[in-house]
Amino acid sequence: MRRKVNFNAGPAALPHEVLEHASDAVLAYDNSGLSILEIPHRGKEYDAINEESRQLVKELCGLDDDYEVLWMHGGGRLQFCMVPMNFMSQQDSAGYIVSGHWAEEAFEYATHYGNAQILATSREDNYNHLPIWPTNISKELAYVHYTSNNTIYGTQMKETPECNVPLICDMSSDIFSLERDYSKYSMFYAVAQKNLGAAGATLAVIHKDLLQHSRRTLPPMLSYRAHAEKDSVLNTPPIYAVYTALLMLRWTKAKGIQAIEKENTEKAKLLYNELERNSKFKLTVTRKQDRSMMNICFTTKYKRDEKLFLDFCTKRNITGITGHRLAGAFRVSLYNAVQLSHVKKLVQVMQEFEGKPTV
Ligand SMILES: *Cc1c(COP(=O)(O)O)cnc(C)c1O
């Protein structure tokens, strides 16, 4: 069966070689005589996967042993709970930058555990731009949480903001897509199903100083410290998802983040240029500097073209371009594994569509 050109927002496109290795491992993992689905989580095979993957994360981020790298279950939403549970007490306040749907959800979850405050938001404009980063952050806050890339609305904070309290970031949809100073963060996390592989594993990287400041007694599964003490094998981890993430990490290292960023910039530029030029489409993000390189959101100038364009793409083997119901009609996700040639194909299809009468 012919593979589709895949622009899905997550679970998202993966490199062919990663799929190949992941698929081989299902039948036989290394020389274990077992499938990856059968290896024990407390055995030398998984130890090696766990160790190499966590080491590679540190290496790619340029971090040392001051940080703990954890593979968690429960996706982004469990991190929305665990961050406030671990790092904000009932009496504490924490600041949230509400720049999109996921940021808002993270804030909402945090309100259950203490005094979560919105420091800045662009909600009133349906998140079509980034909020202005606050300059007067109170030193009393337990931490500030923000989302580096707003997957649904297509805005991205490429620079790391200044912050005088522990900075925590949801990097689910742009981790390893560009060079970043990871040492400025007290914690960052990312679900695997965008730039890191298969759904089921979530990466959490936490500075040991923050880990020391855990604010509550929690059941072990909800405590980062408990996970760290067990080297991220507190219970049976999502072995296959972590293994797929390891394959993605190796792929990322082989390419290099600098080269990945360069290619991502080129991919995004190609599509944005076409969207600005093409008379059939309209971009939804208002400020150019806020545009995401990962998720590109747009609508058709005329409503009637919406379905026509979608069908036009489907017929040409292109999938995953439907926008989130909260934002515009279309969203094209250009994660690290999406090939430049696929973006070129989409641009070509858009040009073909422009030349086509709509009635
Ligand atoms: C996809 C995404 C999430 C949600 O992850 P789940 O695993 O579905 O809970 C959270 N944050 C961001 C920025 C995302 O892009």
PDBQT file of the ligand as one rigid body, heavy atoms in Angstrom, charges set to zero:
ROOT
HETATM    1  C1  LIG A 401      -0.317  17.279  21.968  1.00  0.00    +0.000 C 
HETATM    2  C2  LIG A 401      -0.050  18.212  23.077  1.00  0.00    +0.000 A 
HETATM    3  C3  LIG A 401      -0.448  17.919  24.396  1.00  0.00    +0.000 A 
HETATM    4  C4  LIG A 401      -1.392  16.784  24.743  1.00  0.00    +0.000 C 
HETATM    5  O1  LIG A 401      -0.870  15.624  24.965  1.00  0.00    +0.000 OA
HETATM    6  P1  LIG A 401      -1.752  14.338  25.398  1.00  0.00    +0.000 P 
HETATM    7  O2  LIG A 401      -0.695  13.302  25.391  1.00  0.00    +0.000 OA
HETATM    8  O3  LIG A 401      -2.814  14.123  24.376  1.00  0.00    +0.000 OA
HETATM    9  O4  LIG A 401      -2.293  14.635  26.760  1.00  0.00    +0.000 OA
HETATM   10  C5  LIG A 401      -0.044  18.783  25.391  1.00  0.00    +0.000 A 
HETATM   11  N1  LIG A 401       0.655  19.905  25.110  1.00  0.00    +0.000 NA
HETATM   12  C6  LIG A 401       0.994  20.241  23.844  1.00  0.00    +0.000 A 
HETATM   13  C7  LIG A 401       1.756  21.484  23.588  1.00  0.00    +0.000 C 
HETATM   14  C8  LIG A 401       0.654  19.393  22.801  1.00  0.00    +0.000 A 
HETATM   15  O5  LIG A 401       0.992  19.726  21.552  1.00  0.00    +0.000 OA
ENDROOT
TORSDOF 0
